[in-house]
Amino acid sequence: MLIGIPREIKDNEYRAGMVPSSVVELVHHGHQVLVESGLGLGIGVHDDEYRQAGATVLDGPEDIYAQAELLVKVKEPQAEECRMLREGQVLFTYLHLAPDRELTQGLLDSGVTAIAYETVRTPDGALPLLAPMSEVAGRLSVQAGANCLEKDNGGSGILLGGVPGVDSAHVLVIGGGIVGDNAAYIAKGMGAHVTILDNSVPRLRQLDISYGGRVNCVFSNRASIEKYALQADLVIGAVLLAGAAAPKLLTREIIAAMNPGSVVVDVAIDQGGCFETSHPTTHSDPTFIVDDVVHYCVANMPGVVPRTSSFGLNNATLPYVLRLADSGWQKALANDEGFLRGLNIHAGHICYEAVASAHQLPYTPADKFISVS
Ligand SMILES: NC(=O)c1ccc[n+]([C@@H]2O[C@H](COP(=O)([O-])OP(=O)(O)OC[C@H]3O[C@@H](n4cnc5c(N)ncnc54)[C@H](O)[C@@H]3O)[C@@H](O)[C@H]2O)c1
C-alpha cells in the first residue's frame, strides 16, 4: 500500500505522524512510504533519517495527498488539508469531530474514510490511542507543577523533594487513572509525599499494591478532597467521567483556603476542568493566579514535548497502521470491533453516533460498510 505522512500544519503542532522506526516496519511489510520534507524537524529527526528508513521524501504535501491510499497524521486536517482529501483514501489521525462542525462537513464533502485515534477501543473498552498522551500529560504535570512552585513563578518556593533535614512537598493527585498514576509515579520519584484520591475502590486497590504502600491511596469524597487539598503544596486534577464534562471537585472556597503560593495543575481542563477556578491556558501563557494559588491549565500539554509524544504515540498507533496497510481498512476493521469504533466518517456518511447527534446529522452504523466476522 502507498502510505503518506504529511507535515502537521496546525498552529504550534510539532509532532510527527510516523517516526523513522515505524517507516522501517511498514517498508519491511512491503509498503511504500511517502514523507513530506521537514516532517521530523520538530522532533529532531532529519529527512535523511526517513530516507535511510526507506521512505521517499517529497517537497510539498500535494503529491502525498494526491497519491497516498492511507494518510497517517497527528492532528485533525485543517481546511486546506481537507480540500486535498478524496474518496477512496483512508485518513488515520486524531479528529475530535463532535465539537467541530466545519471539519465534520469538510470530511463528509471530501468522501474520505476517516478513522479517529480517540474513538478506537480495546476489547475491555480502554482507549489505546489516547493512553500515551495521558501518560505524557501525567508525567509532565509534576514537572510543570514543580516549576510553578518556584518563587519567581508565583509559587511558595518549596522544592518537591525537600533536602535532608527539610520536609518534602505534599502532592495531591485527584483521579488515579492513567494521568494520575503517571503523575504520582513522578512525584514520588522526586521525593514528594503523595496522596491519590479516586472514587473507584478497585482502582485504589491496584494503585496501593503497585506502589507497595509508598503512596497514600484514599477514597475520594468531599471531606477527603478538602482535607488533603488544604495540606497540599501541589494539587493535580486528573479525573475523567467518560463522555461527560469533568466534575468541579476543588471548589473556590477550598482554593481560597489553600496556603498562598500553592499550585494547582488541572490536566482535566480539556474536559472543562475539575477545579472551579480553572480556565484553559496555552503553552505561551500557561498560568494565572486566583486567591494566591497558581493555576496551570494547558489544554494540550503533550504538545510541548513533541519528541517524546511522537515516539509514544507511534508505539501505540503502529500496530493499527500495519493492520490497515496489510489487510485494507475494511478487513482490518471487520476483524476487530474496537478498531471498527474508530470509523467516524466514510464516503459522505457519519458512522459514529456521538458525532452525528452532536451535529444533528444522519447516522449510519459503521458495520453497514463492512461485515463483522
Ligand atoms: N491537558 C492535557 O493535555 C491532557 C492530556 C491527556 C489527558 N487529559 C485529560 O486528563 C483526564 C484524565 O485522563 P485519564 O486518561 O487519566 O483518564 P482515566 O479514565 O484513565 O482516569 C480517570 C480517573 O478518574 C477517576 N475519577 C472519576 N471521578 C472521580 C472523582 N469524583 N474523584 C476521584 N477520582 C475520580 C476514575 O475512577 C479514574 O480512575 C481526562 O480529562 C483527559 O482528557 C488532558
PDBQT file of the ligand as one rigid body, heavy atoms in Angstrom, charges set to zero:
ROOT
HETATM    1  N1  LIG A 401      -4.500  18.622  29.322  1.00  0.00    +0.000 N 
HETATM    2  C1  LIG A 401      -3.982  17.690  28.540  1.00  0.00    +0.000 C 
HETATM    3  O1  LIG A 401      -3.115  17.947  27.706  1.00  0.00    +0.000 OA
HETATM    4  C2  LIG A 401      -4.442  16.263  28.679  1.00  0.00    +0.000 A 
HETATM    5  C3  LIG A 401      -3.726  15.220  28.090  1.00  0.00    +0.000 A 
HETATM    6  C4  LIG A 401      -4.161  13.900  28.295  1.00  0.00    +0.000 A 
HETATM    7  C5  LIG A 401      -5.314  13.668  29.056  1.00  0.00    +0.000 A 
HETATM    8  N2  LIG A 401      -6.002  14.731  29.590  1.00  0.00    +0.000 N 
HETATM    9  C6  LIG A 401      -7.205  14.566  30.428  1.00  0.00    +0.000 C 
HETATM   10  O2  LIG A 401      -6.860  14.052  31.701  1.00  0.00    +0.000 OA
HETATM   11  C7  LIG A 401      -8.041  13.475  32.275  1.00  0.00    +0.000 C 
HETATM   12  C8  LIG A 401      -7.711  12.100  32.854  1.00  0.00    +0.000 C 
HETATM   13  O3  LIG A 401      -7.410  11.210  31.781  1.00  0.00    +0.000 OA
HETATM   14  P1  LIG A 401      -7.041   9.678  32.055  1.00  0.00    +0.000 P 
HETATM   15  O4  LIG A 401      -6.578   9.129  30.749  1.00  0.00    +0.000 OA
HETATM   16  O5  LIG A 401      -6.162   9.554  33.242  1.00  0.00    +0.000 OA
HETATM   17  O6  LIG A 401      -8.472   9.065  32.408  1.00  0.00    +0.000 OA
HETATM   18  P2  LIG A 401      -8.753   7.697  33.166  1.00  0.00    +0.000 P 
HETATM   19  O7  LIG A 401     -10.123   7.291  32.781  1.00  0.00    +0.000 OA
HETATM   20  O8  LIG A 401      -7.621   6.750  32.991  1.00  0.00    +0.000 OA
HETATM   21  O9  LIG A 401      -8.753   8.118  34.721  1.00  0.00    +0.000 OA
HETATM   22  C9  LIG A 401      -9.736   8.913  35.317  1.00  0.00    +0.000 C 
HETATM   23  C10 LIG A 401      -9.822   8.517  36.784  1.00  0.00    +0.000 C 
HETATM   24  O10 LIG A 401     -10.708   9.454  37.436  1.00  0.00    +0.000 OA
HETATM   25  C11 LIG A 401     -11.357   8.732  38.447  1.00  0.00    +0.000 C 
HETATM   26  N3  LIG A 401     -12.493   9.517  38.939  1.00  0.00    +0.000 N 
HETATM   27  C12 LIG A 401     -13.700   9.738  38.371  1.00  0.00    +0.000 A 
HETATM   28  N4  LIG A 401     -14.448  10.509  39.176  1.00  0.00    +0.000 NA
HETATM   29  C13 LIG A 401     -13.682  10.784  40.274  1.00  0.00    +0.000 A 
HETATM   30  C14 LIG A 401     -13.894  11.524  41.463  1.00  0.00    +0.000 A 
HETATM   31  N5  LIG A 401     -15.060  12.153  41.697  1.00  0.00    +0.000 N 
HETATM   32  N6  LIG A 401     -12.895  11.612  42.368  1.00  0.00    +0.000 NA
HETATM   33  C15 LIG A 401     -11.715  10.995  42.141  1.00  0.00    +0.000 A 
HETATM   34  N7  LIG A 401     -11.466  10.260  41.036  1.00  0.00    +0.000 NA
HETATM   35  C16 LIG A 401     -12.434  10.160  40.122  1.00  0.00    +0.000 A 
HETATM   36  C17 LIG A 401     -11.725   7.417  37.762  1.00  0.00    +0.000 C 
HETATM   37  O11 LIG A 401     -12.069   6.396  38.688  1.00  0.00    +0.000 OA
HETATM   38  C18 LIG A 401     -10.447   7.118  37.004  1.00  0.00    +0.000 C 
HETATM   39  O12 LIG A 401      -9.557   6.303  37.775  1.00  0.00    +0.000 OA
HETATM   40  C19 LIG A 401      -9.064  13.444  31.135  1.00  0.00    +0.000 C 
HETATM   41  O13 LIG A 401      -9.922  14.548  31.264  1.00  0.00    +0.000 OA
HETATM   42  C20 LIG A 401      -8.225  13.572  29.904  1.00  0.00    +0.000 C 
HETATM   43  O14 LIG A 401      -8.973  14.097  28.804  1.00  0.00    +0.000 OA
HETATM   44  C21 LIG A 401      -5.591  16.008  29.408  1.00  0.00    +0.000 A 
ENDROOT
TORSDOF 0
